[in-house]
């Protein structure tokens, strides 16, 4: 029974590690495509009385926009990777101990 618990824990830890690694990779990919900080914060032109027609109101986000992924959180993804790695190692140790116990039982029967 403890073997199956360890195995299911290994599978869960592997999925968590894959998800965290995906977030780190996605963060790296977004950093590559991001313009330098000086270009991001370009000042907006001053609006005076003769600046032109008033701006149109911004429409609320559509459902498709609401489903867009948010910016990944790199520190959280790194913590998740470390946590998943520790869970993987703990479940692997459970499987090793179970294997040792089964070997000891088989050796004692001989």
DOMIMI-491664 format. One record per atom (N, C-alpha, C, CB): residue number from 0; residue in three letters; atom name; x, z, y. Coordinates in pm, whole numbers, padded with zeros to 5 digits. Each point is the difference from the previous one (the first is absolute). Glycine has a CB too. Layout:
N
REC  pos  code  site      c1      c3      c2
REC  NUM   ALA    CA       X       Z       Y
...
% end
This chain:
110
REC  pos  code  site      c1      c3      c2
REC    0   UNK     N   00082   00000  -00119
REC    0   UNK    CA  -00082   00000   00119
REC    0   UNK     C   00087   00000   00126
REC    0   UNK    CB  -00180   00120  -00126
REC    1   UNK     N   00287  -00040   00126
REC    1   UNK    CA   00084   00004   00119
REC    1   UNK     C   00072  -00133   00021
REC    1   UNK    CB   00029   00247  -00031
REC    2   UNK     N  -00006  -00322  -00078
REC    2   UNK    CA   00059  -00132   00013
REC    2   UNK     C  -00092  -00092   00079
REC    2   UNK    CB   00122   00031  -00217
REC    3   UNK     N  -00251  -00031   00187
REC    3   UNK    CA  -00094  -00087   00072
REC    3   UNK     C  -00016   00044   00145
REC    3   UNK    CB  -00121  -00045  -00216
REC    4   UNK     N   00129   00176   00241
REC    4   UNK    CA  -00007   00048   00138
REC    4   UNK     C   00122  -00048   00079
REC    4   UNK    CB  -00131   00203  -00075
REC    5   UNK     N   00248  -00191   00013
REC    5   UNK    CA   00121  -00048   00066
REC    5   UNK     C  -00003  -00149   00026
REC    5   UNK    CB   00125   00184  -00108
REC    6   UNK     N  -00176  -00259   00011
REC    6   UNK    CA  -00007  -00145   00015
REC    6   UNK     C  -00097  -00041   00111
REC    6   UNK    CB   00054  -00023  -00243
REC    7   UNK     N  -00170   00088   00249
REC    7   UNK    CA  -00095  -00033   00107
REC    7   UNK     C   00057   00042   00136
REC    7   UNK    CB  -00193   00027  -00159
REC    8   UNK     N   00268   00082   00162
REC    8   UNK    CA   00067   00040   00125
REC    8   UNK     C   00105  -00100   00042
REC    8   UNK    CB  -00042   00238  -00057
REC    9   UNK     N   00117  -00292  -00041
REC    9   UNK    CA   00098  -00104   00032
REC    9   UNK     C  -00068  -00123   00060
REC    9   UNK    CB   00147   00084  -00186
REC   10   UNK     N  -00259  -00124   00127
REC   10   UNK    CA  -00072  -00116   00052
REC   10   UNK     C  -00051   00024   00142
REC   10   UNK    CB  -00067  -00058  -00234
REC   11   UNK     N   00013   00177   00258
REC   11   UNK    CA  -00050   00032   00134
REC   11   UNK     C   00114   00004   00101
REC   11   UNK    CB  -00189   00131  -00101
REC   12   UNK     N   00301  -00071   00063
REC   12   UNK    CA   00115   00007   00091
REC   12   UNK     C   00055  -00140   00028
REC   12   UNK    CB   00055   00228  -00088
REC   13   UNK     N  -00055  -00315  -00011
REC   13   UNK    CA   00046  -00137   00019
REC   13   UNK     C  -00088  -00073   00100
REC   13   UNK    CB   00092  -00002  -00233
REC   14   UNK     N  -00224   00019   00220
REC   14   UNK    CA  -00092  -00064   00097
REC   14   UNK     C   00022   00053   00141
REC   14   UNK    CB  -00169  -00031  -00183
REC   15   UNK     N   00189   00163   00196
REC   15   UNK    CA   00026   00058   00132
REC   15   UNK     C   00131  -00051   00058
REC   15   UNK    CB  -00128   00205  -00066
REC   16   UNK     N   00230  -00215  -00017
REC   16   UNK    CA   00129  -00049   00046
REC   16   UNK     C  -00011  -00147   00044
REC   16   UNK    CB   00117   00162  -00154
REC   17   UNK     N  -00189  -00242   00079
REC   17   UNK    CA  -00020  -00140   00037
REC   17   UNK     C  -00074  -00013   00133
REC   17   UNK    CB  -00003  -00061  -00243
REC   18   UNK     N  -00100   00142   00262
REC   18   UNK    CA  -00077  -00005   00125
REC   18   UNK     C   00086   00042   00119
REC   18   UNK    CB  -00209   00048  -00129
REC   19   UNK     N   00289   00056   00111
REC   19   UNK    CA   00087   00046   00109
REC   19   UNK     C   00107  -00103   00030
REC   19   UNK    CB  -00043   00238  -00065
REC   20   UNK     N   00099  -00299  -00038
REC   20   UNK    CA   00102  -00104   00021
REC   20   UNK     C  -00060  -00121   00071
REC   20   UNK    CB   00121   00078  -00205
REC   21   UNK     N  -00245  -00110   00174
REC   21   UNK    CA  -00068  -00110   00069
REC   21   UNK     C  -00015   00031   00149
REC   21   UNK    CB  -00124  -00057  -00213
REC   22   UNK     N   00090   00181   00246
REC   22   UNK    CA  -00014   00039   00140
REC   22   UNK     C   00133  -00010   00074
REC   22   UNK    CB  -00189   00153  -00063
REC   23   UNK     N   00298  -00112  -00002
REC   23   UNK    CA   00131  -00011   00062
REC   23   UNK     C   00036  -00146   00023
REC   23   UNK    CB   00072   00215  -00110
REC   24   UNK     N  -00099  -00299   00012
REC   24   UNK    CA   00029  -00143   00013
REC   24   UNK     C  -00086  -00063   00110
REC   24   UNK    CB   00062  -00010  -00244
REC   25   UNK     N  -00188   00052   00252
REC   25   UNK    CA  -00088  -00054   00104
REC   25   UNK     C   00048   00042   00138
REC   25   UNK    CB  -00193   00006  -00160
REC   26   UNK     N   00243   00117   00173
REC   26   UNK    CA   00053   00047   00127
REC   26   UNK     C   00121  -00084   00039
REC   26   UNK    CB  -00083   00233  -00046
REC   27   UNK     N   00171  -00258  -00050
REC   27   UNK    CA   00119  -00081   00027
REC   27   UNK     C  -00038  -00140   00043
REC   27   UNK    CB   00129   00135  -00166
REC   28   UNK     N  -00228  -00193   00102
REC   28   UNK    CA  -00043  -00135   00034
REC   28   UNK     C  -00061  -00005   00139
REC   28   UNK    CB  -00040  -00046  -00242
REC   29   UNK     N  -00033   00150   00281
REC   29   UNK    CA  -00059   00002   00133
REC   29   UNK     C   00107   00021   00106
REC   29   UNK    CB  -00212   00089  -00096
REC   30   UNK     N   00316  -00012   00065
REC   30   UNK    CA   00108   00023   00096
REC   30   UNK     C   00075  -00130   00027
REC   30   UNK    CB   00022   00237  -00079
REC   31   UNK     N  -00008  -00323  -00021
REC   31   UNK    CA   00072  -00126   00017
REC   31   UNK     C  -00076  -00090   00095
REC   31   UNK    CB   00096   00020  -00230
REC   32   UNK     N  -00228  -00024   00222
REC   32   UNK    CA  -00080  -00088   00083
REC   32   UNK     C  -00036   00056   00136
REC   32   UNK    CB  -00088  -00091  -00208
REC   33   UNK     N   00124   00214   00237
REC   33   UNK    CA  -00036   00066   00125
REC   33   UNK     C   00097  -00042   00110
REC   33   UNK    CB  -00098   00195  -00126
REC   34   UNK     N   00047  -00227   00247
REC   34   UNK    CA   00089  -00036   00110
REC   34   UNK     C   00076   00124   00049
REC   34   UNK    CB  -00156  -00187   00068
REC   35   UNK     N   00268   00167   00000
REC   35   UNK    CA   00074   00115   00053
REC   35   UNK     C  -00086   00084   00092
REC   35   UNK    CB   00211  -00131  -00018
REC   36   UNK     N  -00174   00258   00035
REC   36   UNK    CA  -00080   00094   00078
REC   36   UNK     C  -00017  -00045   00144
REC   36   UNK    CB   00080   00183  -00148
REC   37   UNK     N   00018  -00249   00205
REC   37   UNK    CA  -00009  -00045   00139
REC   37   UNK     C  -00110  -00105   00016
REC   37   UNK    CB   00245   00047   00031
REC   38   UNK     N  -00266  -00128  -00132
REC   38   UNK    CA  -00103  -00102   00009
REC   38   UNK     C  -00139   00057  -00028
REC   38   UNK    CB   00168  -00169  -00069
REC   39   UNK     N  -00175   00277  -00010
REC   39   UNK    CA  -00130   00060  -00033
REC   39   UNK     C  -00067   00060   00122
REC   39   UNK    CB   00083   00046  -00230
REC   40   UNK     N  -00006   00021   00313
REC   40   UNK    CA  -00057   00074   00113
REC   40   UNK     C   00013  -00078   00129
REC   40   UNK    CB   00054   00214  -00115
REC   41   UNK     N  -00089  -00340   00115
REC   41   UNK    CA   00005  -00081   00121
REC   41   UNK     C  -00109   00049   00096
REC   41   UNK    CB   00091  -00200  -00127
REC   42   UNK     N  -00057   00221   00254
REC   42   UNK    CA  -00100   00050   00094
REC   42   UNK     C  -00109  -00104   00025
REC   42   UNK    CB   00175   00143   00108
REC   43   UNK     N  -00295  -00093  -00093
REC   43   UNK    CA  -00114  -00087   00027
REC   43   UNK     C   00003  -00039   00146
REC   43   UNK    CB  -00138   00109  -00184
REC   44   UNK     N   00089  -00228   00218
REC   44   UNK    CA  -00004  -00040   00141
REC   44   UNK     C  -00094   00090   00078
REC   44   UNK    CB   00051  -00237  -00064
REC   45   UNK     N  -00011   00263   00189
REC   45   UNK    CA  -00081   00088   00085
REC   45   UNK     C  -00132  -00068   00034
REC   45   UNK    CB   00208   00105   00096
REC   46   UNK     N  -00315  -00028  -00107
REC   46   UNK    CA  -00133  -00054   00030
REC   46   UNK     C  -00039   00045   00140
REC   46   UNK    CB  -00067   00002  -00245
REC   47   UNK     N   00050  -00096   00332
REC   47   UNK    CA  -00042   00030   00136
REC   47   UNK     C  -00139  -00054   00025
REC   47   UNK    CB   00239  -00003   00077
REC   48   UNK     N  -00288   00012   00046
REC   48   UNK    CA  -00134  -00050   00028
REC   48   UNK     C  -00011  -00150  -00020
REC   48   UNK    CB  -00028   00185   00161
REC   49   UNK     N   00139  -00259  -00146
REC   49   UNK    CA  -00007  -00145  -00015
REC   49   UNK     C   00059  -00043  -00135
REC   49   UNK    CB   00016  -00026   00250
REC   50   UNK     N  -00022   00113  -00347
REC   50   UNK    CA   00062  -00029  -00129
REC   50   UNK     C  -00082  -00096  -00085
REC   50   UNK    CB   00103   00225   00009
REC   51   UNK     N  -00223  -00252   00025
REC   51   UNK    CA  -00080  -00093  -00077
REC   51   UNK     C  -00127   00067  -00051
REC   51   UNK    CB   00208  -00122  -00066
REC   52   UNK     N  -00278   00058  -00028
REC   52   UNK    CA  -00125   00056  -00050
REC   52   UNK     C   00026   00128  -00080
REC   52   UNK    CB  -00101  -00232  -00007
REC   53   UNK     N   00002   00320   00004
REC   53   UNK    CA   00018   00124  -00077
REC   53   UNK     C   00015  -00031  -00148
REC   53   UNK    CB  -00134   00127   00171
REC   54   UNK     N   00205  -00042  -00238
REC   54   UNK    CA   00024  -00019  -00143
REC   54   UNK     C  -00128   00022  -00079
REC   54   UNK    CB   00239   00073   00030
REC   55   UNK     N  -00254  -00151  -00138
REC   55   UNK    CA  -00118   00017  -00086
REC   55   UNK     C   00015   00127  -00082
REC   55   UNK    CB  -00035  -00249  -00010
REC   56   UNK     N  -00075   00314  -00024
REC   56   UNK    CA   00011   00118  -00085
REC   56   UNK     C   00050  -00038  -00139
REC   56   UNK    CB  -00186   00110   00130
REC   57   UNK     N   00258  -00020  -00189
REC   57   UNK    CA   00056  -00023  -00133
REC   57   UNK     C  -00109   00024  -00103
REC   57   UNK    CB   00233   00066   00077
REC   58   UNK     N  -00248  -00160  -00170
REC   58   UNK    CA  -00101   00014  -00106
REC   58   UNK     C   00047   00104  -00100
REC   58   UNK    CB  -00074  -00240   00030
REC   59   UNK     N  -00021   00312  -00092
REC   59   UNK    CA   00040   00096  -00104
REC   59   UNK     C   00062  -00073  -00117
REC   59   UNK    CB  -00185   00157   00070
REC   60   UNK     N   00273  -00090  -00146
REC   60   UNK    CA   00066  -00069  -00112
REC   60   UNK     C  -00100  -00041  -00107
REC   60   UNK    CB   00207   00131   00045
REC   61   UNK     N  -00181  -00247  -00103
REC   61   UNK    CA  -00086  -00047  -00109
REC   61   UNK     C   00035   00074  -00127
REC   61   UNK    CB  -00019  -00226   00108
REC   62   UNK     N  -00066   00212  -00208
REC   62   UNK    CA   00023   00067  -00128
REC   62   UNK     C   00130  -00050  -00064
REC   62   UNK    CB  -00249   00025  -00032
REC   63   UNK     N   00281  -00152   00047
REC   63   UNK    CA   00124  -00054  -00057
REC   63   UNK     C   00121   00064   00067
REC   63   UNK    CB  -00116  -00218  -00052
REC   64   UNK     N   00107   00243   00185
REC   64   UNK    CA   00110   00063   00071
REC   64   UNK     C   00015   00146  -00041
REC   64   UNK    CB  -00036  -00157   00192
REC   65   UNK     N  -00074   00222  -00221
REC   65   UNK    CA   00005   00141  -00039
REC   65   UNK     C   00068   00015  -00136
REC   65   UNK    CB  -00210   00045   00132
REC   66   UNK     N   00204  -00147  -00215
REC   66   UNK    CA   00059   00008  -00133
REC   66   UNK     C   00148  -00036   00001
REC   66   UNK    CB  -00222  -00054  -00097
REC   67   UNK     N   00274   00013   00214
REC   67   UNK    CA   00141  -00036   00009
REC   67   UNK     C   00087   00122  -00027
REC   67   UNK    CB  -00054  -00183   00166
REC   68   UNK     N   00166   00165  -00234
REC   68   UNK    CA   00085   00115  -00031
REC   68   UNK     C   00062   00058   00126
REC   68   UNK    CB   00047  -00097  -00224
REC   69   UNK     N  -00029   00226   00224
REC   69   UNK    CA   00061   00068   00114
REC   69   UNK     C   00151  -00007  -00014
REC   69   UNK    CB  -00200   00154   00024
REC   70   UNK     N   00268  -00116   00081
REC   70   UNK    CA   00146   00004  -00007
REC   70   UNK     C   00043   00102  -00103
REC   70   UNK    CB   00018  -00069   00241
REC   71   UNK     N   00077   00034  -00325
REC   71   UNK    CA   00045   00095  -00102
REC   71   UNK     C   00079   00114   00064
REC   71   UNK    CB   00007  -00186  -00169
REC   72   UNK     N  -00011   00299   00104
REC   72   UNK    CA   00069   00119   00047
REC   72   UNK     C   00124   00018  -00086
REC   72   UNK    CB  -00217   00109   00080
REC   73   UNK     N   00333  -00148  -00028
REC   73   UNK    CA   00123   00000  -00079
REC   73   UNK     C   00040   00139  -00049
REC   73   UNK    CB   00073  -00198   00131
REC   74   UNK     N  -00075   00302  -00047
REC   74   UNK    CA   00038   00132  -00052
REC   74   UNK     C  -00091   00047  -00114
REC   74   UNK    CB   00088   00056   00225
REC   75   UNK     N  -00217  -00080  -00211
REC   75   UNK    CA  -00092   00041  -00106
REC   75   UNK     C   00026  -00079  -00128
REC   75   UNK    CB  -00172   00059   00173
REC   76   UNK     N   00201  -00189  -00160
REC   76   UNK    CA   00029  -00082  -00117
REC   76   UNK     C   00127   00049  -00069
REC   76   UNK    CB  -00112  -00197   00109
REC   77   UNK     N   00211   00237  -00032
REC   77   UNK    CA   00123   00051  -00060
REC   77   UNK     C  -00025   00132  -00072
REC   77   UNK    CB   00134  -00114   00180
REC   78   UNK     N  -00214   00202  -00120
REC   78   UNK    CA  -00034   00126  -00066
REC   78   UNK     C  -00079  -00026  -00128
REC   78   UNK    CB  -00003   00117   00223
REC   79   UNK     N  -00088  -00214  -00218
REC   79   UNK    CA  -00076  -00036  -00120
REC   79   UNK     C   00092  -00054  -00110
REC   79   UNK    CB  -00199  -00050   00144
REC   80   UNK     N   00301  -00027  -00105
REC   80   UNK    CA   00093  -00052  -00099
REC   80   UNK     C   00079   00113  -00066
REC   80   UNK    CB   00018  -00212   00131
REC   81   UNK     N   00027   00308  -00053
REC   81   UNK    CA   00075   00113  -00054
REC   81   UNK     C  -00090   00084  -00090
REC   81   UNK    CB   00149   00003   00203
REC   82   UNK     N  -00272   00020  -00157
REC   82   UNK    CA  -00095   00079  -00080
REC   82   UNK     C  -00032  -00069  -00132
REC   82   UNK    CB  -00097   00091   00212
REC   83   UNK     N   00075  -00221  -00208
REC   83   UNK    CA  -00029  -00075  -00123
REC   83   UNK     C   00120   00000  -00093
REC   83   UNK    CB  -00161  -00145   00126
REC   84   UNK     N   00280   00135  -00069
REC   84   UNK    CA   00121   00005  -00082
REC   84   UNK     C   00013   00135  -00070
REC   84   UNK    CB   00111  -00163   00155
REC   85   UNK     N  -00138   00271  -00082
REC   85   UNK    CA   00006   00133  -00061
REC   85   UNK     C  -00106   00017  -00109
REC   85   UNK    CB   00088   00091   00216
REC   86   UNK     N  -00208  -00143  -00191
REC   86   UNK    CA  -00105   00007  -00101
REC   86   UNK     C   00038  -00080  -00124
REC   86   UNK    CB  -00172   00029   00182
REC   87   UNK     N   00234  -00143  -00161
REC   87   UNK    CA   00045  -00083  -00112
REC   87   UNK     C   00101   00077  -00085
REC   87   UNK    CB  -00039  -00209   00136
REC   88   UNK     N   00138   00271  -00068
REC   88   UNK    CA   00102   00075  -00073
REC   88   UNK     C  -00058   00121  -00073
REC   88   UNK    CB   00167  -00076   00168
REC   89   UNK     N  -00264   00144  -00106
REC   89   UNK    CA  -00063   00115  -00066
REC   89   UNK     C  -00077  -00043  -00124
REC   89   UNK    CB  -00017   00115   00222
REC   90   UNK     N  -00056  -00224  -00215
REC   90   UNK    CA  -00074  -00048  -00116
REC   90   UNK     C   00094  -00053  -00108
REC   90   UNK    CB  -00192  -00056   00149
REC   91   UNK     N   00302  -00003  -00108
REC   91   UNK    CA   00099  -00045  -00097
REC   91   UNK     C   00060   00120  -00075
REC   91   UNK    CB   00052  -00202   00145
REC   92   UNK     N  -00027   00309  -00072
REC   92   UNK    CA   00051   00122  -00062
REC   92   UNK     C  -00102   00057  -00100
REC   92   UNK    CB   00137   00048   00208
REC   93   UNK     N  -00264  -00056  -00176
REC   93   UNK    CA  -00105   00046  -00091
REC   93   UNK     C   00005  -00080  -00131
REC   93   UNK    CB  -00145   00066   00196
REC   94   UNK     N   00162  -00196  -00184
REC   94   UNK    CA   00007  -00084  -00120
REC   94   UNK     C   00126   00033  -00081
REC   94   UNK    CB  -00126  -00184   00120
REC   95   UNK     N   00237   00206  -00053
REC   95   UNK    CA   00124   00036  -00071
REC   95   UNK     C  -00015   00132  -00075
REC   95   UNK    CB   00132  -00122   00174
REC   96   UNK     N  -00191   00221  -00109
REC   96   UNK    CA  -00018   00131  -00065
REC   96   UNK     C  -00096  -00011  -00119
REC   96   UNK    CB   00042   00114   00220
REC   97   UNK     N  -00145  -00194  -00206
REC   97   UNK    CA  -00093  -00021  -00111
REC   97   UNK     C   00073  -00066  -00117
REC   97   UNK    CB  -00194  -00020   00161
REC   98   UNK     N   00277  -00079  -00130
REC   98   UNK    CA   00078  -00067  -00104
REC   98   UNK     C   00094   00099  -00069
REC   98   UNK    CB  -00014  -00217   00128
REC   99   UNK     N   00080   00302  -00051
REC   99   UNK    CA   00089   00101  -00059
REC   99   UNK     C  -00077   00095  -00091
REC   99   UNK    CB   00148  -00016   00202
REC  100   UNK     N  -00265   00059  -00159
REC  100   UNK    CA  -00082   00092  -00081
REC  100   UNK     C  -00045  -00068  -00130
REC  100   UNK    CB  -00078   00116   00210
REC  101   UNK     N   00038  -00241  -00202
REC  101   UNK    CA  -00043  -00071  -00121
REC  101   UNK     C   00118  -00018  -00097
REC  101   UNK    CB  -00179  -00118   00133
REC  102   UNK     N   00297   00088  -00080
REC  102   UNK    CA   00119  -00013  -00085
REC  102   UNK     C   00032   00134  -00067
REC  102   UNK    CB   00089  -00183   00149
REC  103   UNK     N  -00100   00292  -00072
REC  103   UNK    CA   00028   00132  -00057
REC  103   UNK     C  -00100   00033  -00111
REC  103   UNK    CB   00095   00076   00221
REC  104   UNK     N  -00221  -00112  -00202
REC  104   UNK    CA  -00100   00024  -00104
REC  104   UNK     C   00030  -00082  -00125
REC  104   UNK    CB  -00170   00049   00177
REC  105   UNK     N   00209  -00174  -00159
REC  105   UNK    CA   00032  -00084  -00115
REC  105   UNK     C   00125   00049  -00072
REC  105   UNK    CB  -00107  -00195   00116
REC  106   UNK     N   00205   00240  -00041
REC  106   UNK    CA   00122   00053  -00063
REC  106   UNK     C  -00028   00131  -00074
REC  106   UNK    CB   00137  -00108   00179
REC  107   UNK     N  -00228   00189  -00127
REC  107   UNK    CA  -00032   00126  -00065
REC  107   UNK     C  -00079  -00022  -00129
REC  107   UNK    CB  -00001   00112   00225
REC  108   UNK     N  -00071  -00222  -00234
REC  108   UNK    CA  -00079  -00029  -00120
REC  108   UNK     C   00088  -00045  -00115
REC  108   UNK    CB  -00192  -00062   00145
REC  109   UNK     N   00307   00009  -00118
REC  109   UNK    CA   00087  -00055  -00106
REC  109   UNK     C   00064   00106  -00080
REC  109   UNK    CB   00041  -00194   00136
% end
